[in-house]
Amino acid sequence: MAFVITQPCCNDASCTEVCPVDCIHPTPDERDFKSTEMLYIDPETCIDCGLCVDACPVEAIFRDDDLPEAMARYSTINADYFAGNEPEYADPAPALKFPKNAQDPFRVAIVGSGPSAFYAAQELLAFKRSGIEIDMFDRLPTPWGLVRAGVAPDHLETKSVTDVFSEVARRAGFRLYLNVEVGTHLSHEDLITHHHAVIYAVGAPSDRHLGIPGEDLPGSLAATEFVAWYNGHPDYADRSFDLTSSRAVIVGNGNVALDVARLLVADADRLAKSDMAAHAVEALRESAVDEVVLLGRRGPAQAAFTSPELLALGQLPDVDIVVDPAELELDDASAAEVDASPAKRLKMTILREYAARPLAGHRKRIVLRFLASPVEVVGTDHVTGLVVARNEMVVDEDGVMRARTTEQTELLETGMVLRSVGYRGVPVAGLPFDEARGTINNVGGRVTELDGEPVPGTYTAGWIKRGPSGVIGTNRQCAHDTIALILEDLAADRLDPPKADREALAALVAERQPDVVDWTGWKAIDARERELGKAAGRPRVKLVDVEEMIALSKPKVG
C-alpha cells in the first residue's frame, strides 16, 4: 500500500523533508521542482510510513485505498509520473546557518503577510538562537494575503496552510502589525531605522491589460477584481457586477481563470457552504450566466492551467465541459513539447477525454477555447460582444513558440468580459521598480537600484520579487533564497544595526496608526468570523467592513 498526493498539493515540499526513503519528487534540489505542477509519490518506493501525511500543510495526501472518489485518478497520476522520468538534480542549496553569535538581537521587518512573508519569517525563526525578532506589517486588518483573498472559496484544503503560518506567528520574537500601511503610516526609512533588514513581500495586487479597443467599457473588467470581490476583500466588498448576460467570456486560461469559470456556474447552495463572501453568494444565486467561454491565446500544449485544476473542472455536477477536438490538433513543435513533459501529456489526455465525452445537455457549460485572441470589446455604453481572432503557433527566429494572430475572426456575444492574463506588481514608495516585469527591481531577492547598485538592507520575496508564478508552496523556496542573501550580507557586515529599539517602533506605530491590529486583535476577528460561520453552517462568514473589524480587535474594557 502507498500514499498518494492529490489536487490540493501546494508544492510546499515539507513532505520531501520527512520522507525516509526519498520517494516524493521532485524535491527542491531537482531541476523540475520550480516548474512542477505538484509533487508525486512513487508507489514502488513508498513504505507506507505516513510521515508525509503529518507534514502536509494542506491535507493533500491520502492512502491509496482511502482516496476520496473524486481523487481516485491520482493513484494513476502519481505512478505515471515515474514512468521513464528520472530525477535530474541541480546543485543542492547549502543549508542556512546563522552567521553570527554575538549579533543580538537580529531584527527584520517583513512587509506583507501572505505565504512568501510567512515562509521568510519561518526560515529566520527556525534558527536555534535567541534574539531574532520579526516585525510583520500588512495594510489590511487581516493576514494571509492571497490565501484569504485569492484562493477559491471552495478550495478549503488549500487554505489550511494558514495553520502553518499561525504556528509561526505564535513563536517568540514575532510581532504582527495589521492595518498598518508602509508608505502611509510608516516609510521605508522608518523600517530601516528600526531593523537590520527589510523584506518586501507585498505580492502583485494589480492586473495586466489587454490593450484592445473597448477594454474600458462597463462589463469589461479584471478577473483579479472579481476574485477579490467574491473572496471578501474590503477594498472590493461594495463592488457590483452585471451578471445578467447568459454568457461570460474569460480571456486567459490559467488557474485563476478556471476558478472564476467554475464559480460562475457552480450551484449557489454549494457556494453557501464555502467561505465565499456572503454578498457574492447572493449575487451568484441570482446570476443569469449559464455559459463561460475561456480563451487561450496559445494552443492546448501551452495552456497555463495545471492538470489538477483541469481535472477538477470535469467533476462539477450538472455542468458540461466543452472542448472542440479540432483545437487539440498539435503542430510538430507543440507535439514535441508534450512528449517531453509528463505534466503536458497528462493535460492533453484530460482535454482529449473532455472532447470525446458526450454532452449531457446540462443547462450550464464551460467552453475551453485555444488559439484565440481578443481583438476588440464591442458595445456602446456596455459590453455586448467580443471580437476574437484565430491564432496559429509559430517558432520565431530565437526558437521560441509564439502565437501569431491571423485575419480569421468571429464575434462572441456576451455582456461580461473578464481579463485573466496575469497579476502585476505595483511600485512601492521609495524603492526602484522594474516596469517591464512589474516587480521591485532586484537580483535574486536583493533590491537594487536601476543601475545595479544594491539598496542597503532591502530585500524582496514572492510575486513582487519574481513575478506572478508558481503556487503557494513555491514561495517557500523563494523565501529561502532571499533569507540566504540576508545572512550572506550579515556575515559580510553589510547590514547596519538599527538606530532605535523595538519598543520605539511599537510607540511610533501607535502614534501614526492608533487603529493598529495585533495578533490578539486578529484572533478576535477570526473568532467572530468562525462564530458567524458556525451559525450559518459554513467554515466562516468573512467580515468585510474595516471599521467593524477594528472595533472587534480592540481590548474589551470592563
Secondary structure per residue as TSV (DSSP state, phi and psi in degrees):
chain	resnum	aa	ss	phi	psi
A	1	M	-	360.0	143.0
A	2	A	-	-130.0	166.4
A	3	F	E	-96.7	157.1
A	4	V	E	-133.4	133.5
A	5	I	E	-89.9	137.5
A	6	T	-	-122.3	-170.0
A	7	Q	T	-49.6	-43.3
A	8	P	T	-66.4	-5.2
A	9	C	-	-42.9	129.2
A	10	C	-	-108.4	1.8
A	11	N	-	64.6	22.2
A	12	D	-	-62.3	-32.4
A	13	A	-	72.5	11.6
A	14	S	H	-59.7	-33.1
A	15	C	H	-65.0	-34.8
A	16	T	H	-67.6	-26.4
A	17	E	H	-75.5	-25.5
A	18	V	H	-101.9	-11.3
A	19	C	-	-67.9	121.0
A	20	P	T	-78.6	-11.3
A	21	V	T	-120.4	10.6
A	22	D	-	54.5	51.6
A	23	C	-	-104.2	1.8
A	24	I	E	-107.7	126.0
A	25	H	E	-141.2	160.2
A	26	P	S	-75.9	147.9
A	27	T	-	-89.9	165.2
A	28	P	T	-59.1	-19.9
A	29	D	T	-97.2	13.6
A	30	E	B	-101.0	147.6
A	31	R	T	-63.1	-29.2
A	32	D	T	-78.6	-8.5
A	33	F	G	-62.1	-43.5
A	34	K	G	-68.5	-20.3
A	35	S	G	-111.0	-0.5
A	36	T	-	-71.2	149.2
A	37	E	S	-80.6	-32.1
A	38	M	S	-161.8	176.0
A	39	L	-	-101.0	161.5
A	40	Y	E	-136.8	147.9
A	41	I	E	-109.0	127.8
A	42	D	-	-77.3	112.8
A	43	P	T	-66.8	-21.5
A	44	E	T	-77.0	-21.5
A	45	T	T	-106.1	-27.9
A	46	C	-	-55.5	133.5
A	47	I	-	-106.6	12.9
A	48	D	-	63.1	35.8
A	49	C	-	-82.5	-27.1
A	50	G	-	83.1	3.6
A	51	L	H	-63.5	-33.4
A	52	C	H	-65.0	-33.1
A	53	V	H	-62.8	-44.5
A	54	D	H	-67.1	-31.7
A	55	A	H	-81.4	-23.6
A	56	C	-	-66.4	123.4
A	57	P	T	-82.0	-8.0
A	58	V	T	-126.2	17.8
A	59	E	-	55.1	46.1
A	60	A	-	-99.8	-3.3
A	61	I	E	-112.5	130.3
A	62	F	E	-131.8	158.2
A	63	R	E	-67.0	147.5
A	64	D	G	-55.6	-38.4
A	65	D	G	-89.9	6.9
A	66	D	G	-125.0	20.0
A	67	L	-	-69.6	134.1
A	68	P	-	-58.0	149.3
A	69	E	G	-54.9	-40.0
A	70	A	G	-67.8	-17.8
A	71	M	G	-104.6	3.5
A	72	A	T	-55.2	-34.1
A	73	R	T	-66.2	-20.4
A	74	Y	H	-67.2	-19.1
A	75	S	H	-61.0	-45.6
A	76	T	H	-71.2	-39.1
A	77	I	H	-60.7	-43.7
A	78	N	H	-62.2	-46.1
A	79	A	H	-65.8	-41.0
A	80	D	H	-65.1	-29.5
A	81	Y	H	-58.5	-33.4
A	82	F	T	-89.5	-2.5
A	83	A	T	-73.0	103.3
A	84	G	T	71.5	16.0
A	85	N	-	-115.7	93.4
A	86	E	-	-87.6	136.0
A	87	P	-	-60.0	137.2
A	88	E	-	-113.6	111.4
A	89	Y	B	-89.0	140.1
A	90	A	-	-93.8	179.6
A	91	D	-	-67.0	123.8
A	92	P	-	-63.3	141.1
A	93	A	-	-70.3	137.2
A	94	P	-	-65.9	145.1
A	95	A	-	-64.4	140.2
A	96	L	-	-76.2	135.1
A	97	K	-	-131.5	139.1
A	98	F	-	-71.6	125.4
A	99	P	-	-80.5	-10.7
A	100	K	-	-137.1	143.5
A	101	N	S	-98.0	-27.1
A	102	A	S	-86.2	-10.0
A	103	Q	-	-78.2	101.0
A	104	D	-	-146.7	117.6
A	105	P	S	-86.2	164.7
A	106	F	E	-108.0	121.0
A	107	R	E	-117.9	130.9
A	108	V	E	-130.5	132.9
A	109	A	E	-97.9	137.8
A	110	I	E	-123.3	122.4
A	111	V	E	-99.9	116.3
A	112	G	-	115.0	153.0
A	113	S	-	-136.6	29.6
A	114	G	S	-91.1	-165.2
A	115	P	H	-57.0	-47.0
A	116	S	H	-63.7	-34.9
A	117	A	H	-65.8	-47.6
A	118	F	H	-72.6	-32.8
A	119	Y	H	-65.7	-36.3
A	120	A	H	-64.7	-43.8
A	121	A	H	-62.5	-40.9
A	122	Q	H	-61.3	-42.4
A	123	E	H	-59.4	-45.2
A	124	L	H	-70.7	-43.8
A	125	L	H	-74.8	-8.6
A	126	A	T	-76.7	-16.5
A	127	F	S	-66.7	135.4
A	128	K	S	-83.1	66.2
A	129	R	S	-150.4	152.1
A	130	S	S	-87.3	163.4
A	131	G	-	95.7	1.4
A	132	I	E	-87.6	125.1
A	133	E	E	-124.0	129.8
A	134	I	E	-117.2	126.8
A	135	D	E	-113.3	118.0
A	136	M	E	-110.7	137.5
A	137	F	E	-124.9	142.0
A	138	D	E	-146.5	142.1
A	139	R	S	-74.2	-19.7
A	140	L	S	-89.5	158.3
A	141	P	S	-81.0	6.0
A	142	T	S	-127.1	147.0
A	143	P	-	-93.5	-172.0
A	144	W	-	90.3	-5.6
A	145	G	T	56.8	-130.7
A	146	L	H	-73.3	-12.4
A	147	V	H	-63.6	-37.0
A	148	R	H	-86.1	-41.4
A	149	A	H	-104.1	-1.4
A	150	G	T	-128.1	-37.9
A	151	V	S	-64.0	137.6
A	152	A	-	-58.6	140.1
A	153	P	T	-59.6	-26.8
A	154	D	T	-88.3	5.7
A	155	H	-	-103.1	61.7
A	156	L	H	-66.0	-31.4
A	157	E	H	-62.2	-40.4
A	158	T	H	-61.0	-37.1
A	159	K	H	-71.3	-14.2
A	160	S	T	-68.5	-7.9
A	161	V	T	-60.9	-20.2
A	162	T	H	-65.9	-18.1
A	163	D	H	-63.5	-37.6
A	164	V	H	-65.2	-43.7
A	165	F	H	-66.1	-35.6
A	166	S	H	-63.1	-38.2
A	167	E	H	-63.3	-38.1
A	168	V	H	-63.4	-43.8
A	169	A	H	-64.8	-23.5
A	170	R	T	-86.8	-4.0
A	171	R	S	-74.5	150.2
A	172	A	T	-60.5	138.1
A	173	G	T	97.5	-7.0
A	174	F	E	-102.2	132.2
A	175	R	E	-130.1	140.3
A	176	L	E	-115.4	128.3
A	177	Y	E	-119.7	96.6
A	178	L	E	-95.4	160.7
A	179	N	S	62.5	28.8
A	180	V	-	-124.2	119.5
A	181	E	-	-104.5	120.4
A	182	V	B	-74.8	125.9
A	183	G	T	109.9	-18.0
A	184	T	T	-120.1	-61.0
A	185	H	T	-86.4	-33.5
A	186	L	B	-132.5	150.2
A	187	S	-	-104.6	168.3
A	188	H	H	-59.6	-38.2
A	189	E	H	-63.2	-37.9
A	190	D	H	-59.5	-43.8
A	191	L	H	-66.9	-44.0
A	192	I	H	-63.5	-35.1
A	193	T	H	-62.6	-31.0
A	194	H	H	-106.4	3.4
A	195	H	-	-143.9	157.0
A	196	H	S	-72.1	-36.6
A	197	A	E	-146.1	152.5
A	198	V	E	-127.4	128.7
A	199	I	E	-110.5	125.4
A	200	Y	E	-97.3	116.5
A	201	A	-	-129.6	57.4
A	202	V	-	-93.6	4.1
A	203	G	-	72.1	-160.7
A	204	A	-	-132.6	84.8
A	205	P	-	-79.3	-10.7
A	206	S	E	-101.7	-170.4
A	207	D	E	-138.5	164.1
A	208	R	-	-89.8	147.5
A	209	H	-	-99.3	161.4
A	210	L	-	-82.4	-32.6
A	211	G	-	71.6	37.8
A	212	I	-	-123.1	157.5
A	213	P	T	-58.3	142.0
A	214	G	T	82.1	2.0
A	215	E	T	-63.3	-25.0
A	216	D	T	-91.9	5.0
A	217	L	S	-64.5	146.3
A	218	P	T	-55.8	136.0
A	219	G	T	99.8	-12.8
A	220	S	E	-109.5	121.1
A	221	L	E	-154.3	174.5
A	222	A	E	-86.0	137.1
A	223	A	H	-61.4	-30.2
A	224	T	H	-60.1	-37.1
A	225	E	H	-68.5	-41.0
A	226	F	H	-63.7	-42.2
A	227	V	H	-62.9	-45.8
A	228	A	H	-62.6	-36.5
A	229	W	H	-65.1	-50.6
A	230	Y	H	-75.6	-14.3
A	231	N	T	-93.5	3.4
A	232	G	T	79.0	26.5
A	233	H	-	-66.5	128.5
A	234	P	G	-56.0	-32.8
A	235	D	G	-67.7	-17.6
A	236	Y	G	-121.8	4.7
A	237	A	T	-63.7	-28.1
A	238	D	T	-90.9	1.1
A	239	R	-	-71.6	155.5
A	240	S	-	-131.1	148.2
A	241	F	-	-127.6	136.9
A	242	D	-	-78.5	107.3
A	243	L	-	-111.0	29.4
A	244	T	-	-88.9	-10.6
A	245	S	S	-82.0	145.4
A	246	S	S	-76.5	-19.7
A	247	R	E	-124.1	134.5
A	248	A	E	-117.0	142.9
A	249	V	E	-117.1	128.3
A	250	I	E	-110.3	123.6
A	251	V	E	-91.2	111.2
A	252	G	-	125.3	154.3
A	253	N	-	-141.8	41.1
A	254	G	S	-84.1	-173.7
A	255	N	H	-65.2	-32.9
A	256	V	H	-64.4	-42.1
A	257	A	H	-60.9	-42.2
A	258	L	H	-65.8	-39.0
A	259	D	H	-58.7	-49.4
A	260	V	H	-62.8	-44.2
A	261	A	H	-60.3	-45.5
A	262	R	H	-61.3	-43.6
A	263	L	H	-73.9	-27.8
A	264	L	H	-66.8	-27.9
A	265	V	H	-111.7	2.5
A	266	A	S	-71.0	154.2
A	267	D	-	-67.5	130.0
A	268	A	H	-64.0	-30.0
A	269	D	H	-66.2	-34.8
A	270	R	H	-69.1	-40.1
A	271	L	H	-63.7	-33.1
A	272	A	T	-68.3	-11.7
A	273	K	T	-97.1	-0.4
A	274	S	T	-97.4	-169.3
A	275	D	T	-102.0	23.7
A	276	M	-	-58.7	143.2
A	277	A	-	-56.0	138.9
A	278	A	H	-58.2	-38.3
A	279	H	H	-64.9	-32.5
A	280	A	H	-74.1	-39.2
A	281	V	H	-58.0	-46.1
A	282	E	H	-67.7	-39.5
A	283	A	H	-64.7	-42.5
A	284	L	H	-71.6	-25.7
A	285	R	H	-64.1	-32.2
A	286	E	T	-95.4	3.2
A	287	S	-	-66.0	143.5
A	288	A	-	-94.6	-3.1
A	289	V	-	-67.5	120.5
A	290	D	-	-124.7	-2.7
A	291	E	E	-139.0	131.2
A	292	V	E	-121.8	125.0
A	293	V	E	-107.2	125.1
A	294	L	E	-104.0	129.0
A	295	L	E	-106.7	120.3
A	296	G	-	-104.3	126.2
A	297	R	S	-65.9	-34.6
A	298	R	S	-102.9	-174.6
A	299	G	-	-80.0	176.1
A	300	P	G	-63.1	-30.5
A	301	A	G	-67.0	-25.2
A	302	Q	G	-103.1	7.6
A	303	A	-	-56.8	141.6
A	304	A	-	-82.5	-21.0
A	305	F	S	-67.4	157.3
A	306	T	-	-93.1	158.1
A	307	S	H	-60.3	-42.6
A	308	P	H	-58.1	-41.3
A	309	E	H	-69.9	-36.8
A	310	L	H	-64.9	-42.6
A	311	L	H	-64.0	-39.8
A	312	A	H	-65.0	-28.4
A	313	L	H	-59.8	-38.5
A	314	G	T	-74.8	-5.2
A	315	Q	T	-98.8	5.1
A	316	L	-	-67.2	128.1
A	317	P	T	-71.9	140.0
A	318	D	T	62.0	31.8
A	319	V	E	-134.5	126.6
A	320	D	E	-84.3	139.1
A	321	I	E	-106.5	121.1
A	322	V	E	-111.7	123.8
A	323	V	E	-135.3	128.0
A	324	D	-	-79.2	118.6
A	325	P	G	-55.5	-31.6
A	326	A	G	-63.9	-28.6
A	327	E	G	-80.5	-3.5
A	328	L	G	-98.6	0.5
A	329	E	-	-70.2	130.4
A	330	L	-	-106.1	140.3
A	331	D	-	-72.7	169.2
A	332	D	H	-60.5	-42.7
A	333	A	H	-65.8	-40.1
A	334	S	H	-67.9	-38.9
A	335	A	H	-61.4	-37.3
A	336	A	H	-66.3	-37.9
A	337	E	H	-59.9	-44.2
A	338	V	H	-65.2	-43.3
A	339	D	H	-61.2	-30.3
A	340	A	T	-88.4	-5.1
A	341	S	-	-130.9	116.9
A	342	P	H	-58.1	-38.3
A	343	A	H	-65.5	-42.2
A	344	K	H	-68.4	-36.2
A	345	R	H	-62.6	-43.3
A	346	L	H	-64.1	-41.8
A	347	K	H	-59.9	-44.7
A	348	M	H	-67.5	-36.9
A	349	T	H	-60.8	-45.4
A	350	I	H	-64.7	-44.2
A	351	L	H	-61.2	-41.1
A	352	R	H	-67.0	-33.5
A	353	E	H	-64.9	-42.3
A	354	Y	H	-63.1	-41.8
A	355	A	H	-63.8	-32.6
A	356	A	H	-87.2	-13.4
A	357	R	S	-73.4	126.6
A	358	P	-	-62.9	138.2
A	359	L	-	-70.2	137.9
A	360	A	-	-87.4	-6.0
A	361	G	-	77.7	25.4
A	362	H	-	-67.4	154.9
A	363	R	S	-66.6	-31.8
A	364	K	E	-107.1	149.6
A	365	R	E	-153.6	152.0
A	366	I	E	-118.5	127.0
A	367	V	E	-110.2	121.9
A	368	L	E	-98.5	118.2
A	369	R	E	-113.9	148.6
A	370	F	-	-131.2	161.9
A	371	L	S	53.4	47.7
A	372	A	E	-138.7	127.2
A	373	S	E	-122.5	138.8
A	374	P	E	-74.3	138.9
A	375	V	E	-120.8	-18.8
A	376	E	E	-164.0	133.6
A	377	V	E	-89.9	127.2
A	378	V	E	-103.2	143.0
A	379	G	E	152.0	168.0
A	380	T	S	-104.8	-71.2
A	381	D	S	-104.8	1.7
A	382	H	S	-163.0	154.2
A	383	V	E	-62.0	131.4
A	384	T	E	-122.1	-13.1
A	385	G	E	-173.7	172.7
A	386	L	E	-137.3	124.3
A	387	V	E	-84.2	127.1
A	388	V	E	-120.9	133.3
A	389	A	E	-103.2	146.6
A	390	R	E	-80.0	136.6
A	391	N	E	-110.3	167.1
A	392	E	E	-137.6	147.9
A	393	M	E	-87.3	131.4
A	394	V	E	-133.0	156.5
A	395	V	E	-102.5	120.4
A	396	D	-	-80.8	-176.6
A	397	E	T	-65.1	-18.6
A	398	D	T	-91.9	3.9
A	399	G	S	80.1	14.8
A	400	V	-	-96.3	134.4
A	401	M	E	-74.3	125.5
A	402	R	E	-134.1	154.1
A	403	A	E	-89.7	129.8
A	404	R	E	-117.4	128.5
A	405	T	E	-75.2	136.5
A	406	T	E	-102.0	-179.2
A	407	E	E	-87.5	-1.5
A	408	Q	E	-79.3	119.1
A	409	T	E	-129.8	164.4
A	410	E	E	-148.5	161.4
A	411	L	E	-110.1	122.1
A	412	L	E	-99.3	118.1
A	413	E	E	-75.4	129.9
A	414	T	-	-165.0	154.5
A	415	G	S	-108.1	4.1
A	416	M	E	-146.4	121.7
A	417	V	E	-121.5	121.5
A	418	L	E	-112.6	120.2
A	419	R	E	-88.5	127.5
A	420	S	-	-133.4	64.9
A	421	V	S	-112.6	22.6
A	422	G	-	122.6	141.0
A	423	Y	E	-76.3	162.5
A	424	R	E	-146.4	136.6
A	425	G	-	-73.2	160.7
A	426	V	-	-121.3	153.9
A	427	P	-	-59.5	147.4
A	428	V	-	-107.8	129.9
A	429	A	T	-52.0	126.3
A	430	G	T	86.3	-0.2
A	431	L	S	-117.5	147.2
A	432	P	-	-68.0	141.5
A	433	F	E	-126.3	133.8
A	434	D	E	-91.5	100.1
A	435	E	T	-63.9	-35.5
A	436	A	T	-65.4	-41.6
A	437	R	T	-93.5	-15.6
A	438	G	T	69.5	36.8
A	439	T	E	-134.0	160.8
A	440	I	E	-62.6	135.2
A	441	N	-	-64.5	123.7
A	442	N	E	-157.3	161.4
A	443	V	E	-121.8	103.2
A	444	G	T	68.8	7.9
A	445	G	T	117.0	-12.3
A	446	R	E	-90.7	116.2
A	447	V	E	-67.6	134.0
A	448	T	E	-130.3	152.9
A	449	E	-	-65.9	166.8
A	450	L	T	-63.6	-20.0
A	451	D	T	-88.3	3.2
A	452	G	S	95.4	-5.8
A	453	E	-	-75.0	127.1
A	454	P	E	-62.1	141.6
A	455	V	E	-86.2	116.7
A	456	P	E	-54.1	129.4
A	457	G	E	67.3	18.2
A	458	T	E	-123.0	130.9
A	459	Y	E	-139.7	172.2
A	460	T	E	-148.3	157.2
A	461	A	-	-151.3	156.1
A	462	G	T	83.4	-155.0
A	463	W	H	-64.2	-32.1
A	464	I	H	-72.7	-10.9
A	465	K	H	-93.7	-48.6
A	466	R	H	-114.3	-3.8
A	467	G	-	91.5	166.6
A	468	P	S	-76.0	86.7
A	469	S	-	-141.5	153.8
A	470	G	S	84.6	-179.4
A	471	V	-	-114.8	-171.7
A	472	I	T	-53.8	-51.1
A	473	G	T	-67.0	-20.5
A	474	T	H	-57.2	-30.5
A	475	N	H	-69.8	-17.2
A	476	R	H	-68.3	-48.7
A	477	Q	H	-67.5	-36.3
A	478	C	H	-60.0	-45.3
A	479	A	H	-66.1	-39.8
A	480	H	H	-56.5	-45.1
A	481	D	H	-64.3	-38.0
A	482	T	H	-68.6	-42.3
A	483	I	H	-61.5	-36.2
A	484	A	H	-59.5	-38.7
A	485	L	H	-67.5	-40.0
A	486	I	H	-61.7	-44.9
A	487	L	H	-67.2	-34.4
A	488	E	H	-63.5	-43.9
A	489	D	H	-69.7	-34.1
A	490	L	H	-64.6	-44.2
A	491	A	H	-63.3	-30.9
A	492	A	T	-90.9	9.5
A	493	D	T	58.4	37.0
A	494	R	-	-92.7	-5.1
A	495	L	S	-105.5	122.7
A	496	D	-	-76.2	140.1
A	497	P	-	-67.6	154.0
A	498	P	-	-60.8	147.5
A	499	K	S	-91.9	-10.7
A	500	A	S	-141.2	154.9
A	501	D	-	-88.6	-179.3
A	502	R	H	-68.0	-38.1
A	503	E	H	-68.6	-30.7
A	504	A	H	-64.5	-37.1
A	505	L	H	-64.7	-45.7
A	506	A	H	-59.4	-39.8
A	507	A	H	-67.3	-39.3
A	508	L	H	-64.4	-43.5
A	509	V	H	-61.2	-45.8
A	510	A	H	-61.6	-34.8
A	511	E	H	-71.2	-44.7
A	512	R	H	-76.9	-34.2
A	513	Q	-	-139.2	87.8
A	514	P	T	-61.6	-21.0
A	515	D	T	-95.2	29.4
A	516	V	-	-62.0	142.0
A	517	V	B	-112.7	122.4
A	518	D	-	-97.7	-172.8
A	519	W	H	-60.7	-41.3
A	520	T	H	-62.9	-39.9
A	521	G	H	-64.1	-41.8
A	522	W	H	-62.7	-40.2
A	523	K	H	-64.1	-30.6
A	524	A	H	-67.9	-41.9
A	525	I	H	-62.9	-46.8
A	526	D	H	-58.6	-44.3
A	527	A	H	-62.6	-39.1
A	528	R	H	-66.8	-41.6
A	529	E	H	-62.6	-41.4
A	530	R	H	-68.2	-37.3
A	531	E	H	-62.3	-45.6
A	532	L	H	-64.0	-38.3
A	533	G	H	-65.0	-41.9
A	534	K	H	-60.3	-40.4
A	535	A	H	-66.7	-27.0
A	536	A	H	-101.5	3.4
A	537	G	T	70.9	34.7
A	538	R	S	-129.7	162.4
A	539	P	S	-60.5	-40.6
A	540	R	-	-165.0	159.7
A	541	V	-	-113.0	112.8
A	542	K	-	-70.1	134.2
A	543	L	-	-82.7	139.4
A	544	V	-	-122.0	-6.8
A	545	D	-	-93.1	116.6
A	546	V	H	-61.8	-42.1
A	547	E	H	-62.0	-39.1
A	548	E	H	-64.5	-40.9
A	549	M	H	-66.2	-41.2
A	550	I	H	-62.2	-43.4
A	551	A	H	-60.7	-41.3
A	552	L	H	-64.9	-32.9
A	553	S	H	-76.7	-15.4
A	554	K	S	-73.5	141.9
A	555	P	-	-58.9	138.3
A	556	K	-	-74.9	135.6
A	557	V	-	-102.7	131.7
A	558	G	-	84.4	360.0
